[in-house]
């Protein structure tokens, strides 16, 4: 797997041989200079943006026909209240249960690294339609 993350002096890319670099990159998240972390498997990827207190996590899963599904992750409890995640590229709107913390990110990213799947304790909201161009 490969880890990409934002730093004040540009994007860094690491080919991972262990999960230790994941937590280090996540702990550096802030909304102004180190605003994202992306974990890429051979086909799929997981990304987060925001800061260590308020962040969003998204996953893109590719199918054999090269189509994909894109999800925003959240805790099991559901909410209809919207929150804003501050990020260097602008505000990101998520539902309250999708406003996650550093601890959530460590759990989700490490599970994805070890199992190439989303942990069962998190919901997925399908947001694919917002990432597909309409012809």
Backbone as JSON Lines, residues from 0, in Angstrom:
{"i":0,"aa":"X","n":[0.84,-1.18,0.0],"ca":[0.0,0.0,0.0],"c":[0.88,1.24,0.0]}
{"i":1,"aa":"X","n":[0.27,2.32,-0.4],"ca":[0.98,3.58,-0.5],"c":[0.23,4.64,0.32]}
{"i":2,"aa":"X","n":[0.98,5.5,1.0],"ca":[0.43,6.57,1.82],"c":[0.84,7.9,1.21]}
{"i":3,"aa":"X","n":[-0.16,8.76,0.95],"ca":[0.1,10.12,0.46],"c":[-0.47,11.09,1.48]}
{"i":4,"aa":"X","n":[0.3,12.13,1.79],"ca":[-0.2,13.1,2.75],"c":[0.39,14.47,2.48]}
{"i":5,"aa":"X","n":[-0.36,15.46,2.9],"ca":[-0.05,16.87,2.7],"c":[0.86,17.34,3.82]}
{"i":6,"aa":"X","n":[1.88,18.1,3.46],"ca":[2.71,18.78,4.46],"c":[2.94,20.2,3.98]}
{"i":7,"aa":"X","n":[3.41,21.05,4.86],"ca":[3.58,22.46,4.5],"c":[4.52,22.65,3.32]}
{"i":8,"aa":"X","n":[5.44,21.7,3.1],"ca":[6.38,21.82,1.98],"c":[6.0,20.92,0.8]}
{"i":9,"aa":"X","n":[4.74,20.45,0.74],"ca":[4.27,19.68,-0.4],"c":[3.81,18.28,-0.02]}
{"i":10,"aa":"X","n":[3.37,17.54,-1.03],"ca":[2.86,16.2,-0.8],"c":[4.0,15.21,-0.6]}
{"i":11,"aa":"X","n":[3.82,14.29,0.34],"ca":[4.78,13.22,0.6],"c":[4.14,11.9,0.19]}
{"i":12,"aa":"X","n":[4.91,10.97,-0.35],"ca":[4.43,9.66,-0.74],"c":[5.34,8.61,-0.14]}
{"i":13,"aa":"X","n":[4.74,7.63,0.56],"ca":[5.5,6.54,1.17],"c":[4.92,5.21,0.71]}
{"i":14,"aa":"X","n":[5.78,4.28,0.31],"ca":[5.37,2.9,0.09],"c":[5.47,2.21,1.43]}
{"i":15,"aa":"X","n":[4.34,1.74,1.95],"ca":[4.28,1.22,3.31],"c":[4.72,-0.23,3.4]}
{"i":16,"aa":"X","n":[5.52,-0.51,4.42],"ca":[5.85,-1.89,4.77],"c":[5.3,-2.24,6.15]}
{"i":17,"aa":"X","n":[4.83,-1.22,6.88],"ca":[4.16,-1.42,8.16],"c":[3.19,-0.27,8.37]}
{"i":18,"aa":"X","n":[2.32,-0.42,9.35],"ca":[1.28,0.58,9.6],"c":[1.76,1.77,10.42]}
{"i":19,"aa":"X","n":[2.99,1.76,10.92],"ca":[3.43,2.81,11.84],"c":[3.38,4.21,11.24]}
{"i":20,"aa":"X","n":[3.64,4.35,9.97],"ca":[3.63,5.67,9.32],"c":[2.23,6.24,9.2]}
{"i":21,"aa":"X","n":[1.22,5.38,9.21],"ca":[-0.16,5.85,9.08],"c":[-0.53,6.75,10.25]}
{"i":22,"aa":"X","n":[-0.33,6.27,11.47],"ca":[-0.67,7.06,12.65],"c":[0.13,8.36,12.69]}
{"i":23,"aa":"X","n":[1.41,8.31,12.33],"ca":[2.24,9.51,12.31],"c":[1.66,10.56,11.37]}
{"i":24,"aa":"X","n":[1.26,10.15,10.17],"ca":[0.69,11.1,9.2],"c":[-0.64,11.65,9.7]}
{"i":25,"aa":"X","n":[-1.49,10.79,10.25],"ca":[-2.79,11.24,10.75],"c":[-2.64,12.24,11.9]}
{"i":26,"aa":"X","n":[-1.66,12.05,12.75],"ca":[-1.46,12.94,13.9],"c":[-1.01,14.34,13.48]}
{"i":27,"aa":"X","n":[-0.56,14.51,12.25],"ca":[-0.12,15.81,11.75],"c":[-1.24,16.6,11.08]}
{"i":28,"aa":"X","n":[-2.43,16.01,10.97],"ca":[-3.54,16.68,10.29],"c":[-3.88,18.02,10.94]}
{"i":29,"aa":"X","n":[-4.02,19.04,10.12],"ca":[-4.58,20.31,10.54],"c":[-5.24,20.94,9.32]}
{"i":30,"aa":"X","n":[-6.11,21.88,9.53],"ca":[-6.93,22.4,8.43],"c":[-6.22,23.41,7.54]}
{"i":31,"aa":"X","n":[-4.99,23.79,7.87],"ca":[-4.33,24.83,7.07],"c":[-3.13,24.35,6.25]}
{"i":32,"aa":"X","n":[-2.3,23.46,6.8],"ca":[-1.11,23.04,6.06],"c":[-1.06,21.55,5.77]}
{"i":33,"aa":"X","n":[-1.44,20.73,6.72],"ca":[-1.4,19.26,6.54],"c":[-2.84,18.77,6.53]}
{"i":34,"aa":"X","n":[-3.53,18.98,5.42],"ca":[-4.98,18.85,5.44],"c":[-5.53,17.51,4.96]}
{"i":35,"aa":"X","n":[-4.71,16.61,4.44],"ca":[-5.25,15.33,3.99],"c":[-4.25,14.19,4.14]}
{"i":36,"aa":"X","n":[-4.8,12.98,4.22],"ca":[-4.03,11.74,4.21],"c":[-4.79,10.76,3.31]}
{"i":37,"aa":"X","n":[-4.08,10.1,2.39],"ca":[-4.69,9.13,1.48],"c":[-3.92,7.82,1.59]}
{"i":38,"aa":"X","n":[-4.66,6.73,1.79],"ca":[-4.09,5.39,1.84],"c":[-4.6,4.63,0.62]}
{"i":39,"aa":"X","n":[-3.68,4.21,-0.23],"ca":[-4.05,3.56,-1.49],"c":[-3.65,2.09,-1.48]}
{"i":40,"aa":"X","n":[-4.61,1.23,-1.78],"ca":[-4.28,-0.17,-2.03],"c":[-4.06,-0.3,-3.53]}
{"i":41,"aa":"X","n":[-3.97,-1.52,-4.03],"ca":[-3.72,-1.69,-5.47],"c":[-4.81,-1.03,-6.31]}
{"i":42,"aa":"X","n":[-6.06,-1.1,-5.86],"ca":[-7.17,-0.55,-6.64],"c":[-7.96,0.52,-5.89]}
{"i":43,"aa":"X","n":[-8.25,0.31,-4.63],"ca":[-9.11,1.18,-3.86],"c":[-8.29,2.19,-3.06]}
{"i":44,"aa":"X","n":[-8.98,3.2,-2.53],"ca":[-8.28,4.12,-1.64],"c":[-9.21,4.67,-0.58]}
{"i":45,"aa":"X","n":[-8.59,5.14,0.5],"ca":[-9.26,5.79,1.61],"c":[-8.59,7.14,1.8]}
{"i":46,"aa":"X","n":[-9.38,8.17,2.06],"ca":[-8.8,9.5,2.27],"c":[-9.51,10.2,3.41]}
{"i":47,"aa":"X","n":[-8.77,11.07,4.09],"ca":[-9.4,11.89,5.11],"c":[-8.89,13.32,4.97]}
{"i":48,"aa":"X","n":[-9.71,14.24,5.44],"ca":[-9.36,15.66,5.38],"c":[-9.91,16.34,6.62]}
{"i":49,"aa":"X","n":[-9.26,17.42,7.02],"ca":[-9.69,18.18,8.18],"c":[-8.55,18.34,9.16]}
{"i":50,"aa":"X","n":[-8.87,18.22,10.45],"ca":[-7.85,18.28,11.49],"c":[-8.1,17.15,12.49]}
{"i":51,"aa":"X","n":[-7.28,17.05,13.51],"ca":[-7.36,15.89,14.41],"c":[-8.65,15.86,15.24]}
{"i":52,"aa":"X","n":[-9.38,16.96,15.31],"ca":[-10.61,17.01,16.1],"c":[-11.85,16.84,15.24]}
{"i":53,"aa":"X","n":[-11.79,17.29,14.01],"ca":[-12.94,17.26,13.09],"c":[-12.44,16.88,11.71]}
{"i":54,"aa":"X","n":[-12.72,15.64,11.31],"ca":[-12.27,15.2,10.0],"c":[-13.32,14.32,9.35]}
{"i":55,"aa":"X","n":[-13.2,14.17,8.05],"ca":[-14.07,13.3,7.29],"c":[-13.22,12.22,6.64]}
{"i":56,"aa":"X","n":[-13.8,11.03,6.5],"ca":[-13.12,9.92,5.84],"c":[-14.0,9.44,4.7]}
{"i":57,"aa":"X","n":[-13.38,9.28,3.53],"ca":[-14.07,8.76,2.35],"c":[-13.31,7.56,1.82]}
{"i":58,"aa":"X","n":[-14.05,6.67,1.17],"ca":[-13.47,5.47,0.57],"c":[-13.98,5.34,-0.85]}
{"i":59,"aa":"X","n":[-13.1,5.01,-1.77],"ca":[-13.51,4.7,-3.14],"c":[-13.14,3.24,-3.4]}
{"i":60,"aa":"X","n":[-14.16,2.47,-3.82],"ca":[-14.0,1.05,-4.09],"c":[-14.28,0.81,-5.57]}
{"i":61,"aa":"X","n":[-13.3,0.25,-6.26],"ca":[-13.44,0.0,-7.7],"c":[-13.96,-1.41,-7.96]}
{"i":62,"aa":"X","n":[-14.79,-1.52,-9.0],"ca":[-15.32,-2.81,-9.46],"c":[-14.44,-3.33,-10.6]}
{"i":63,"aa":"X","n":[-14.67,-4.58,-10.99],"ca":[-13.88,-5.18,-12.07],"c":[-14.04,-4.44,-13.4]}
{"i":64,"aa":"X","n":[-15.18,-3.81,-13.63],"ca":[-15.41,-3.09,-14.88],"c":[-14.91,-1.64,-14.83]}
{"i":65,"aa":"X","n":[-14.13,-1.32,-13.81],"ca":[-13.52,-0.01,-13.58],"c":[-14.5,1.06,-13.12]}
{"i":66,"aa":"X","n":[-15.77,0.68,-12.92],"ca":[-16.69,1.6,-12.27],"c":[-16.33,1.62,-10.78]}
{"i":67,"aa":"X","n":[-16.9,2.54,-10.03],"ca":[-16.57,2.62,-8.61],"c":[-17.76,3.05,-7.79]}
{"i":68,"aa":"X","n":[-17.62,2.87,-6.49],"ca":[-18.55,3.4,-5.49],"c":[-17.71,4.26,-4.55]}
{"i":69,"aa":"X","n":[-18.27,5.41,-4.2],"ca":[-17.56,6.35,-3.33],"c":[-18.44,6.55,-2.09]}
{"i":70,"aa":"X","n":[-17.84,6.4,-0.9],"ca":[-18.59,6.47,0.35],"c":[-17.97,7.48,1.3]}
{"i":71,"aa":"X","n":[-18.83,8.13,2.09],"ca":[-18.41,8.89,3.26],"c":[-18.7,8.02,4.47]}
{"i":72,"aa":"X","n":[-17.71,7.89,5.35],"ca":[-17.88,7.02,6.52],"c":[-18.39,7.81,7.72]}
{"i":73,"aa":"X","n":[-19.11,7.1,8.59],"ca":[-19.62,7.71,9.81],"c":[-19.8,6.68,10.9]}
{"i":74,"aa":"X","n":[-19.98,7.17,12.11],"ca":[-20.27,6.26,13.22],"c":[-21.65,5.66,13.03]}
{"i":75,"aa":"X","n":[-21.96,4.64,13.8],"ca":[-23.22,3.89,13.64],"c":[-24.46,4.75,13.92]}
{"i":76,"aa":"X","n":[-24.39,5.64,14.93],"ca":[-25.57,6.46,15.2],"c":[-25.78,7.41,14.02]}
{"i":77,"aa":"X","n":[-27.03,7.57,13.62],"ca":[-27.34,8.37,12.44],"c":[-27.82,9.76,12.85]}
{"i":78,"aa":"X","n":[-27.55,10.73,12.0],"ca":[-27.96,12.11,12.25],"c":[-28.37,12.76,10.93]}
{"i":79,"aa":"X","n":[-29.23,13.75,11.02],"ca":[-29.61,14.53,9.84],"c":[-29.09,15.97,9.96]}
{"i":80,"aa":"X","n":[-28.26,16.2,10.96],"ca":[-27.69,17.53,11.2],"c":[-26.36,17.62,10.45]}
{"i":81,"aa":"X","n":[-26.18,18.71,9.72],"ca":[-24.96,18.9,8.93],"c":[-23.89,19.64,9.73]}
{"i":82,"aa":"X","n":[-22.64,19.27,9.51],"ca":[-21.47,19.92,10.1],"c":[-20.52,20.31,8.98]}
{"i":83,"aa":"X","n":[-19.66,21.27,9.27],"ca":[-18.65,21.69,8.31],"c":[-17.28,21.25,8.82]}
{"i":84,"aa":"X","n":[-16.53,20.57,7.96],"ca":[-15.13,20.24,8.23],"c":[-14.29,21.3,7.54]}
{"i":85,"aa":"X","n":[-13.44,21.99,8.28],"ca":[-12.57,23.0,7.68],"c":[-11.35,22.32,7.09]}
{"i":86,"aa":"X","n":[-11.01,22.74,5.89],"ca":[-9.9,22.12,5.16],"c":[-9.23,23.17,4.29]}
{"i":87,"aa":"X","n":[-7.99,22.95,3.98],"ca":[-7.22,23.89,3.17],"c":[-7.89,24.18,1.82]}
{"i":88,"aa":"X","n":[-8.58,23.19,1.26],"ca":[-9.21,23.38,-0.04],"c":[-10.62,23.96,0.06]}
{"i":89,"aa":"X","n":[-11.09,24.19,1.27],"ca":[-12.41,24.75,1.47],"c":[-13.24,23.89,2.41]}
{"i":90,"aa":"X","n":[-14.45,24.35,2.73],"ca":[-15.3,23.6,3.67],"c":[-15.84,22.32,3.04]}
{"i":91,"aa":"X","n":[-15.98,21.28,3.87],"ca":[-16.57,20.01,3.45],"c":[-17.77,19.76,4.35]}
{"i":92,"aa":"X","n":[-18.94,19.58,3.76],"ca":[-20.17,19.35,4.52],"c":[-20.36,17.86,4.75]}
{"i":93,"aa":"X","n":[-20.56,17.48,6.02],"ca":[-20.82,16.08,6.39],"c":[-21.95,16.05,7.41]}
{"i":94,"aa":"X","n":[-22.6,14.91,7.54],"ca":[-23.59,14.72,8.59],"c":[-22.87,14.59,9.93]}
{"i":95,"aa":"X","n":[-23.55,14.91,11.03],"ca":[-22.9,14.94,12.34],"c":[-22.19,13.63,12.68]}
{"i":96,"aa":"X","n":[-22.78,12.49,12.34],"ca":[-22.14,11.2,12.67],"c":[-20.95,10.91,11.75]}
{"i":97,"aa":"X","n":[-20.76,11.73,10.72],"ca":[-19.61,11.6,9.82],"c":[-18.48,12.56,10.19]}
{"i":98,"aa":"X","n":[-18.7,13.38,11.2],"ca":[-17.68,14.3,11.71],"c":[-16.83,13.48,12.69]}
{"i":99,"aa":"X","n":[-15.69,12.97,12.22],"ca":[-14.91,11.99,12.97],"c":[-13.69,12.61,13.64]}
{"i":100,"aa":"X","n":[-13.04,11.82,14.48],"ca":[-11.88,12.28,15.25],"c":[-10.61,11.55,14.81]}
{"i":101,"aa":"X","n":[-9.5,11.96,15.36],"ca":[-8.23,11.28,15.11],"c":[-8.32,9.81,15.52]}
{"i":102,"aa":"X","n":[-8.92,9.51,16.65],"ca":[-9.06,8.11,17.08],"c":[-9.83,7.29,16.05]}
{"i":103,"aa":"X","n":[-10.93,7.86,15.52],"ca":[-11.68,7.16,14.47],"c":[-10.79,6.91,13.26]}
{"i":104,"aa":"X","n":[-10.05,7.93,12.85],"ca":[-9.19,7.8,11.67],"c":[-8.15,6.71,11.85]}
{"i":105,"aa":"X","n":[-7.56,6.64,13.03],"ca":[-6.55,5.6,13.28],"c":[-7.18,4.2,13.18]}
{"i":106,"aa":"X","n":[-8.37,4.04,13.76],"ca":[-9.06,2.75,13.7],"c":[-9.37,2.38,12.25]}
{"i":107,"aa":"X","n":[-9.96,3.3,11.52],"ca":[-10.41,3.03,10.16],"c":[-9.23,2.8,9.22]}
{"i":108,"aa":"X","n":[-8.23,3.66,9.27],"ca":[-7.08,3.53,8.37],"c":[-6.28,2.26,8.66]}
{"i":109,"aa":"X","n":[-6.07,1.94,9.93],"ca":[-5.32,0.73,10.26],"c":[-6.1,-0.53,9.87]}
{"i":110,"aa":"X","n":[-7.41,-0.51,10.04],"ca":[-8.22,-1.65,9.62],"c":[-8.15,-1.81,8.09]}
{"i":111,"aa":"X","n":[-8.24,-0.71,7.37],"ca":[-8.14,-0.75,5.91],"c":[-6.77,-1.27,5.49]}
{"i":112,"aa":"X","n":[-5.72,-0.83,6.16],"ca":[-4.36,-1.29,5.85],"c":[-4.23,-2.8,6.06]}
{"i":113,"aa":"X","n":[-4.75,-3.3,7.16],"ca":[-4.6,-4.71,7.51],"c":[-5.58,-5.64,6.8]}
{"i":114,"aa":"X","n":[-6.76,-5.12,6.41],"ca":[-7.82,-5.99,5.89],"c":[-8.37,-5.58,4.53]}
{"i":115,"aa":"X","n":[-7.96,-4.41,4.03],"ca":[-8.45,-3.85,2.77],"c":[-9.98,-3.76,2.76]}
{"i":116,"aa":"X","n":[-10.54,-3.34,3.89],"ca":[-11.98,-3.15,4.0],"c":[-12.28,-2.11,5.08]}
{"i":117,"aa":"X","n":[-13.51,-1.68,5.1],"ca":[-13.97,-0.71,6.09],"c":[-14.36,-1.45,7.37]}
{"i":118,"aa":"X","n":[-13.98,-0.96,8.54],"ca":[-14.37,-1.65,9.78],"c":[-15.89,-1.74,9.9]}
{"i":119,"aa":"X","n":[-16.41,-2.83,10.42],"ca":[-17.87,-3.01,10.5],"c":[-18.56,-2.05,11.47]}
{"i":120,"aa":"X","n":[-17.82,-1.39,12.34],"ca":[-18.43,-0.45,13.29],"c":[-18.74,0.92,12.69]}
{"i":121,"aa":"X","n":[-18.51,1.09,11.39],"ca":[-18.73,2.38,10.73],"c":[-19.73,2.22,9.58]}
{"i":122,"aa":"X","n":[-20.6,3.22,9.45],"ca":[-21.57,3.26,8.34],"c":[-20.91,3.81,7.09]}
{"i":123,"aa":"X","n":[-21.49,3.46,5.96],"ca":[-21.07,4.02,4.68],"c":[-22.27,4.73,4.06]}
{"i":124,"aa":"X","n":[-22.08,5.99,3.68],"ca":[-23.11,6.71,2.92],"c":[-22.61,6.81,1.49]}
{"i":125,"aa":"X","n":[-23.38,6.25,0.57],"ca":[-22.99,6.23,-0.83],"c":[-23.12,7.64,-1.41]}
{"i":126,"aa":"X","n":[-21.99,8.22,-1.81],"ca":[-21.97,9.56,-2.4],"c":[-21.41,9.51,-3.82]}
{"i":127,"aa":"X","n":[-21.49,8.35,-4.45],"ca":[-20.94,8.16,-5.79],"c":[-21.48,9.18,-6.77]}
{"i":128,"aa":"X","n":[-22.76,9.48,-6.7],"ca":[-23.37,10.39,-7.67],"c":[-22.71,11.77,-7.68]}
{"i":129,"aa":"X","n":[-22.05,12.14,-6.61],"ca":[-21.37,13.44,-6.56],"c":[-19.98,13.39,-7.18]}
{"i":130,"aa":"X","n":[-19.53,12.19,-7.54],"ca":[-18.17,12.01,-8.07],"c":[-18.15,11.45,-9.49]}
{"i":131,"aa":"X","n":[-19.32,11.33,-10.11],"ca":[-19.44,10.81,-11.47],"c":[-19.93,11.92,-12.36]}
{"i":132,"aa":"X","n":[-19.27,12.12,-13.49],"ca":[-19.71,13.13,-14.44],"c":[-20.91,12.61,-15.21]}
{"i":133,"aa":"X","n":[-21.93,13.44,-15.32],"ca":[-23.11,13.07,-16.11],"c":[-22.88,13.45,-17.56]}
{"i":134,"aa":"X","n":[-23.21,12.55,-18.45],"ca":[-23.03,12.84,-19.88],"c":[-24.28,13.44,-20.47]}
